[in-house]
Amino acid sequence: MHKRVLIQAAAALVAMQFFAVPVFSAGSGGGNDQTVTQCKKGEVWDKKKQKCVPPKEGMLDDDSIYDAGHALAMAGRYDEAISVLVLAANKQDPRILNYLGYSHRHSGRVTVGLGYYEEALRIDPNYTLVREYLGEAHLQIGDLAGAQQQLTEIEKRTGKGSREYGMLAEQIEHFMRS
C-alpha cells in the first residue's frame, strides 16, 4: 500500500511538471489581450474607457471580467486572474468558475481548482472545456481513472474530433508514458 502511494505521488509530481507551463487553449471569450499586453500588474483593460484601470467590484460587466481573467490566466498570471474573476456579479457563471478553477490549479491549489470545476459542471454538464481541465487536474494528482472518465464524458458530448477531446487524450497518453 505504501509503495503504491509513493508511486502515485511520483506520478503526480511528473504530471505537475508537465502542466506547469501555461497552455493556450480553446475557450477564449473574445479576448482582452490589452489587459496582458498594455496594463501593468493589478490593472485590467476597460473597453468603455479604452484604458487600463484598477479592477473594482461593479465597474466592469461580467463579460469584460471574464475576458480579462481568461487573458491573465492564459498568460500565466494566475493570482491576478483570480483577483479579477472574483469580481464577477454572477458567481454562478460557468466560464468564470472554469477559469477560477484553472488559475487555482495552476497556482498549485489543485483541490480548490477541482471544486470550481465541479461547480461549473453542476451548472453546465455539457461544458467540455471544463471537463478537459478537470481531466488535467485529475492527472496532476495521479488519478488516471478520473481523467479517463472526463475523456469519456467529452466523447459522449462532442465525439473524438473535438479540440477538448484531442487535448485531454494527448495529456492522458503523455501521463501514461511517464
PyMOL commands that set and color helices and strands:
alter all, ss='L'
color gray80, all
select helices_A, chain A and resi 2-19+33-37+62-74+78-85+94-106+110-123+128-140+144-158+163-177
alter helices_A, ss='H'
color red, helices_A
select strands_A, chain A and resi 44-46+51-53
alter strands_A, ss='S'
color yellow, strands_A
deselect
rebuild
show_as cartoon
